[in-house]
């Protein structure tokens, strides 16, 4: 049976995507070769600092948003968030991160790293963890280089994917998918060739139920209605 293809859209700076990672891991463990989760990016924090300052101006600004993120994090015991999140260091944009991560993914698709190492997915988590727990300014290229080195990746190889324009092309393709599927929320899961979607903080059992239903009733079958 052909694996179910799932598009997963998120922003690397999104607290809800940070929280949801454990659910994705569980889906991969539960369904193994029955599903394929493709990670894509949606630029919710494309101009992070300016956007947050404007949107939270009447609610305490960046400090107010920081308090909000910390209150959200307290509800989930599998994550931790630094008490100075979004205040001591405020990343300018997640787009820089997304470009760098696309460059890392190209190393996989070109066979420049062992695909079994799953460096792209590991890098996404490393970026999130560095920001939320260590206050790393992950929009800064030097910080990105540092994280890549910690993962044992070649900086020269990553930079070559950016310099050649290929990473930009992949990110542009990613943004076309965002427009095609009208994705405005992080995280968003899209199933069944766009006919089903789950937005935001969705529990694991709901994700699981959607997949089991598709496995039971393949999308190629005509709808009874």
Secondary structure, DSSP 8 states (H G I E B T S, - for coil): ---EEEEEEE-TT-HHHHHHHHHHHHHHHHHGGGEEEEEEE--TTTTHHHHHHHHTGGGTHHHHHHHHHHHHHTT-TT----TTBTTTB--S-SHHHHHHHHHHHHHHHTTSS-GGG-HHHHHHHHHHHHHHHH---TTSHHHHHHHHHHTT--HHHHHHHHHTTHHHHHHHHHHHHHHHTT--SSSEEEEGGGTEEEESS--HHHHHHHHHHHHHS-TTS----
